[in-house]
Amino acid sequence: MFGLCVITIVPFLNEVLSMDTSNVPVNPVTGLQHTVVPAIKEINSPKALLWVGNSLFFFNNGAHRFVRRLLQKAPGAPKCRTNLVAIGGASLSWHDVESYFRPNAIGSYSFSNDGKNTVLFRDPNEQLWDSVLLLDSTQGPIHPQLKDNFRRFGKKDAEICRRHNATPIFVISWAYRDRPEMTAELADSIISVANENSALAIPAGLAFAEALKRDASCPLYMPDMRHPTPAGSYLLACTVIASLFKIDVTQIDFACDVDKSLAKSLREIAAFTVKRFFFR
């Protein structure tokens, strides 16, 4: 039985890793895999950022924690409070975004790191969230039975955010490892919805594709070919930071427990992707 598994699975994985993406159409200006151009190219850097999504966010103890750690090591980086609301497999339609702005719920307190275990309550006069990252399921923006739902709830959630004086931000998710053609499909769908709602779109999926273009063996995916490894979450976090904080992530000398050489390469890829995508 074990021999059969090796025979059937290994050739398939080798085929995926050697998959030729050289003929995938790219934008002639950015060199990235999208045709729709982002209308919004920068926003004010967030001070209180809520992540709303699914397992693509919560794998590896949460991509928001990578952002926290990287910002702590970034020279001159602003302080930013972050938290995460993620449901496995969730589309935006699964989330009650309105409820995430309740004043005495998510983000209402934290604990001190001074060894005293003191409860630190958030100042009620402080804005709860000034920015919200919105991530749909991977297939949600492109599946024939789901893409209209993504557009409808993208609009609804963007309006909810703005009623609470928070900036909605969409995240371009990455393709399945064995379905590279999804990169451009996801990018164009999510950029379109972001444009319709005058919102920024973060090119995380385009950064994944760029990494694999440079090195097809780049370890961004778990064996399921869907979810991020720690390196994948690191690349996501670097792309978020480069997009929102306008920080040169190549200057952040911190690897978040990822191999140092790989982390350096991923920071360069995030910086390159964001610069090309937003024409910065």
C-alpha positions in Angstrom: 0.0 0.0 0.0 2.8 2.5 0.9 4.6 1.7 -2.3 1.4 2.4 -4.3 1.1 5.8 -2.6 4.7 6.7 -3.6 4.1 5.6 -7.2 0.9 7.6 -7.6 1.5 10.7 -5.6 5.2 11.6 -6.3 4.8 11.8 -10.1 1.8 14.1 -9.6 3.7 16.4 -7.3 6.6 16.5 -9.6 4.3 17.4 -12.4 2.8 20.2 -10.4 6.2 21.5 -9.3 7.4 21.5 -12.9 4.3 23.1 -14.3 5.1 25.7 -17.0 3.6 29.1 -16.3 5.6 30.9 -19.0 2.6 31.2 -21.3 0.3 32.7 -18.6 -0.9 36.1 -19.9 0.5 39.1 -18.0 -0.2 42.7 -17.9 2.1 44.4 -20.4 2.7 47.4 -18.0 3.1 45.7 -14.6 4.4 42.3 -15.8 2.0 40.7 -13.3 -0.9 38.3 -14.0 -3.9 40.6 -14.2 -5.6 42.7 -16.8 -7.9 44.9 -14.6 -6.0 47.9 -13.3 -6.4 49.0 -9.7 -8.2 52.4 -9.4 -7.0 53.0 -5.8 -3.3 52.9 -5.4 -2.7 54.0 -1.8 -4.6 54.8 1.4 -3.7 56.2 4.8 -1.7 53.7 6.9 -4.0 51.9 9.4 -3.6 52.3 13.1 -6.2 49.6 14.0 -6.5 46.9 11.4 -9.1 44.0 11.5 -8.6 41.0 9.3 -11.8 39.3 8.1 -11.4 36.1 6.2 -10.9 32.4 6.5 -8.1 29.7 6.9 -5.9 31.5 4.4 -5.5 34.1 7.2 -5.5 31.9 10.3 -2.9 29.2 9.2 0.4 29.4 11.1 -1.1 31.2 14.1 -2.5 34.0 11.9 -0.9 36.2 9.3 -1.8 39.2 11.4 0.8 38.1 13.9 3.4 38.0 11.2 2.5 41.7 10.5 2.8 42.6 14.1 6.2 41.1 14.5 7.5 42.5 11.2 6.3 46.0 12.1 8.0 45.8 15.5 11.3 45.2 13.6 10.7 47.8 10.8 12.7 51.0 11.1 10.3 53.9 11.7 7.2 51.8 11.3 4.0 53.2 12.9 2.2 51.3 15.6 -0.8 49.3 14.4 -3.2 47.3 16.5 -4.4 44.2 14.7 -6.9 41.3 15.3 -8.4 38.5 13.3 -11.9 37.1 12.7 -11.6 34.0 10.5 -13.9 31.1 9.7 -12.6 28.0 8.0 -13.8 27.9 4.4 -15.7 31.2 4.7 -16.9 33.5 2.1 -17.6 37.1 3.0 -21.3 36.1 3.2 -20.5 34.0 6.2 -19.3 37.0 8.2 -21.5 39.4 10.2 -19.1 42.4 9.7 -21.5 44.8 11.4 -21.1 42.8 14.6 -17.3 43.2 14.5 -17.7 46.9 15.3 -19.4 46.3 18.7 -17.6 48.4 21.2 -17.2 45.9 24.0 -16.4 42.8 22.0 -13.5 42.1 19.6 -10.4 44.0 20.6 -11.9 45.4 23.8 -8.9 44.3 25.9 -5.6 42.6 25.9 -3.0 41.4 28.4 0.3 43.0 29.4 3.6 41.5 28.5 5.4 42.6 31.7 4.9 39.3 33.5 2.1 40.7 35.7 -0.8 39.4 33.4 -2.6 42.7 33.7 -5.7 43.2 31.7 -5.4 46.3 29.4 -8.8 47.7 28.4 -9.0 49.6 25.2 -9.7 53.3 25.6 -13.4 53.7 24.7 -12.6 57.0 23.0 -10.2 55.2 20.6 -11.5 54.1 17.3 -12.1 50.3 17.3 -11.0 49.7 13.7 -9.9 52.3 11.1 -9.3 49.7 8.4 -10.6 46.2 7.6 -9.1 43.6 5.3 -11.7 41.6 3.5 -10.9 38.1 2.1 -13.4 35.8 0.4 -12.9 32.1 -0.1 -10.5 31.2 -2.9 -13.2 30.1 -5.3 -15.8 32.7 -4.2 -14.8 35.5 -6.6 -14.6 33.2 -9.7 -17.0 30.3 -9.3 -20.1 30.7 -11.5 -22.4 30.0 -8.6 -20.6 32.2 -6.1 -19.0 35.2 -7.9 -22.2 37.3 -7.8 -22.4 36.6 -4.1 -18.9 37.9 -3.7 -19.7 41.1 -5.5 -22.9 41.6 -3.4 -21.3 41.0 0.0 -18.1 42.9 -1.0 -20.3 45.9 -1.6 -22.3 45.4 1.6 -19.2 44.9 3.8 -17.5 47.9 2.3 -20.5 50.0 3.1 -20.6 48.7 6.7 -17.0 49.6 7.1 -17.5 53.1 5.9 -20.5 53.7 8.1 -18.1 53.0 11.0 -15.4 55.3 9.5 -13.2 52.4 8.6 -11.5 51.9 5.2 -12.4 48.6 3.4 -9.5 46.8 1.8 -9.8 43.7 -0.4 -7.1 41.0 -0.5 -6.3 39.2 -3.8 -6.0 35.6 -2.8 -3.6 33.1 -4.4 -4.3 30.3 -6.9 -4.4 26.7 -6.0 -0.9 25.3 -6.5 -2.1 23.0 -9.2 -4.3 25.6 -10.9 -2.0 28.5 -11.8 -4.6 29.9 -14.2 -6.6 31.0 -11.2 -4.1 33.7 -10.5 -5.3 36.1 -13.2 -9.0 35.1 -12.7 -8.9 35.9 -9.0 -6.9 39.1 -9.5 -9.3 40.5 -12.1 -12.4 39.6 -10.2 -11.2 41.0 -6.9 -9.7 44.1 -8.4 -13.0 44.8 -10.2 -15.0 44.5 -7.0 -12.4 46.7 -5.2 -12.6 49.3 -7.9 -16.5 49.3 -7.8 -16.2 50.1 -4.1 -13.4 52.6 -4.3 -11.2 50.3 -2.3 -7.6 49.2 -2.4 -6.8 45.6 -3.4 -3.7 44.0 -2.0 -1.8 41.8 -4.5 -1.0 38.9 -2.3 -1.9 36.3 -5.0 0.2 38.1 -7.5 3.1 38.0 -5.1 2.7 34.2 -4.8 2.7 33.8 -8.6 5.8 36.0 -8.9 7.6 33.8 -6.3 6.7 30.7 -8.2 7.7 32.3 -11.5 11.2 32.9 -10.0 11.5 29.5 -8.3 8.9 26.8 -8.9 10.0 25.0 -5.8 9.3 28.0 -3.5 7.7 26.4 -0.4 4.6 28.6 -0.1 2.0 25.9 0.0 1.0 23.1 2.5 0.7 19.6 0.9 -3.0 20.3 0.2 -1.8 22.9 -2.4 -4.3 25.4 -1.0 -3.1 26.8 2.4 0.0 28.7 3.2 3.1 27.4 4.9 4.8 29.8 7.3 6.7 31.1 4.2 3.4 31.7 2.5 2.0 33.6 5.5 5.3 35.5 5.7 4.9 36.6 2.0 1.3 37.6 2.6 2.3 39.7 5.6 5.1 41.4 3.7 2.8 42.2 0.8 0.2 43.7 3.3 2.9 45.8 4.9 4.3 47.0 1.6 0.8 47.9 0.3 -0.6 49.6 3.4 2.3 51.2 5.2 4.5 52.1 2.2 7.5 50.6 4.0 10.4 49.2 2.1 10.0 45.6 3.4 13.4 44.7 2.0 14.9 46.7 4.9 13.1 44.6 7.6 15.8 42.2 8.7 13.5 39.8 10.5 12.4 36.3 9.3 9.6 35.3 11.7 11.2 31.8 12.0 11.2 31.3 8.2 14.6 30.4 6.7 16.6 33.7 6.6 17.6 33.4 3.0 14.1 32.5 1.9 12.6 35.3 4.0 15.0 37.8 2.3 13.9 36.6 -1.1 10.2 36.8 -0.1 10.6 40.4 1.1 12.1 41.3 -2.2 9.2 39.7 -4.1 6.6 41.5 -2.0 8.3 44.8 -2.6 8.6 44.2 -6.3 5.0 43.1 -6.7 3.6 46.0 -4.8 5.8 48.5 -6.6 4.7 47.2 -10.0 1.1 46.7 -9.2 0.5 50.2 -7.8 3.0 51.9 -10.2 4.9 53.3 -7.2 
